[in-house]
Amino acid sequence: MSLRPRDLPALHRVLQHPDAAPLLAEFPKALAHDALRQELSALRGRLEAGESLEEQEAEPAVLIGRARDALGWLERPALRGVINATGVVVHTNLGRAPLATTAAEAARAAAERYVDLEYDLAEGRRGSRQDHVEPLLRRLTGAEAALVVNNNAAAVLLVLAALARGREVVISRGELVEIGGSFRIPDVLRESGAILVEVGTTNRTHLRDYEGATTPETAALLRVHPSNFRQTGFTARVQGEDLARVAHAAGVLFLEDLGSGALTSIGDEPTVGEVLASGADLVTLSGDKLVGGPQAGIILGRRDLVARLRGAPLYRALRPDKMTVAALAETVRLYLRGEQLAVPVAAMLFADPAALRRRAQRLRRRLVALGVGSDLVPLEGRAGGGALPESPLPSFGVALQGAPDALHERLRLGDPAVIGRIEDDRVVLDVRTLLPREDEALARAVADAVRAGV
Ligand SMILES: *Cc1c(COP(=O)(O)O)cnc(C)c1O
């Protein structure tokens, strides 16, 4: 017999069922009641919409089971672990850089106890949170001074607000870019209170364009790394050194937003040290792109300018927390100790293709042992995060047999979730972006997903 609305049990009847007691023992009463009410009203809604339902759908034990499932969010961590098999090293949707083990440990140690974040233990007085990381960044890059804020968007905003509010900032039309999400250079400039002065054309900007635009109202010339955006063909971009010369002859600042930046040499990305040496007064970059640390914005350059940033009211709203300070300091320390391969992003970027091939072969053999058909395939990975967009990273992986969309969905919904790519109508998994010792978990997750599909 099919269910009628008046057959739905009242909440107090459901609560008399023996299964209700364990539910109420496990979850706060108000939440458990709420979940049961929602199950009942969902059934009512379906009946009123004319759906025909079996009587057992309204049985208290069934309703309680559903309520328990619906309360799962209370028990699961907010973020779920994902195996990144996309081959994109700095993947913003997947949380960008996985931290080095010691950097994660440093963040955790700072998180669960009191620390000397703003306390100078030697002097017994107030200190600065910047003192834990600034000397390390100075030593690594040769910069006079450094400041860490919440992210690179905050770094650019702070620099412009503190040094150019109400004055003009000259930028090439070819660099008025949007960098994923909602970071658009013209919007950030407006938000900072600086006045945007565009020079050149979309494809070509010359030194004389900047020279002609520099007036007594000018605070700075700004250069922005175009990140994922590339122009080819009839283009021209002015060298940093030339811009620095023009800026300084006119008595204005030369600022450079590197985006990804690179603390050490990676591909053809300029290193922070090189950019500073070419005459930039301040550079800004992300902590969690090529640097491979926590989300942070890193500002490097002239001591007097950094002092003004530290004194700006906006700085207080953008400062990093203790976990960020701890993780970034530890990441920079790894670079200084010559142990940058302990930084996962660096290890992935510098991975030897022959080693990747062997790893992909081992993965394929393991999949075969688990009964999963796959082929070894050459792939092209990417640095991501707007860095090195023109330099694909030769990589290897496996291509799985089976209908790609359905298989990729089952991989995504598995535990751990696996994110790969679909190429030539097959799911491909790139081993470059696997963490050390993630291979077995990946093989099992793939085997589960393949089995669930047959
Ligand atoms: C990524 C990027 C930003 C924004 O950095 P976040 O750390 O994500 O805030 C700004 N400028 C450039 C050029 C970038 O590539």
The ligand as an SDF file (V2000), in Angstrom:
LIG
                    3D

 15 15  0  0  0  0  0  0  0  0999 V2000
   48.2690   35.1320   -7.7500 C   0  0  0  0  0  0  0  0  0  0  0  0
   48.5630   36.5710   -7.9970 C   0  0  0  0  0  0  0  0  0  0  0  0
   48.0880   37.5540   -7.1090 C   0  0  0  0  0  0  0  0  0  0  0  0
   47.2360   37.2240   -5.9310 C   0  0  0  0  0  0  0  0  0  0  0  0
   47.9640   36.5130   -4.9780 O   0  0  0  0  0  0  0  0  0  0  0  0
   47.2110   35.7700   -3.7630 P   0  0  0  0  0  0  0  0  0  0  0  0
   48.3170   35.2420   -2.9190 O   0  0  0  0  0  0  0  0  0  0  0  0
   46.3540   34.7310   -4.3790 O   0  0  0  0  0  0  0  0  0  0  0  0
   46.4130   36.7970   -3.0470 O   0  0  0  0  0  0  0  0  0  0  0  0
   48.4240   38.8630   -7.3790 C   0  0  0  0  0  0  0  0  0  0  0  0
   49.1770   39.2010   -8.4520 N   0  0  0  0  0  0  0  0  0  0  0  0
   49.6380   38.2720   -9.3200 C   0  0  0  0  0  0  0  0  0  0  0  0
   50.4630   38.7240  -10.4830 C   0  0  0  0  0  0  0  0  0  0  0  0
   49.3480   36.9320   -9.1180 C   0  0  0  0  0  0  0  0  0  0  0  0
   49.8010   36.0020   -9.9870 O   0  0  0  0  0  0  0  0  0  0  0  0
  1  2  1  0
  2  3  1  0
  2 14  2  0
  3  4  1  0
  3 10  2  0
  4  5  1  0
  5  6  1  0
  6  7  2  0
  6  8  1  0
  6  9  1  0
 10 11  1  0
 11 12  2  0
 12 13  1  0
 12 14  1  0
 14 15  1  0
M  END
$$$$
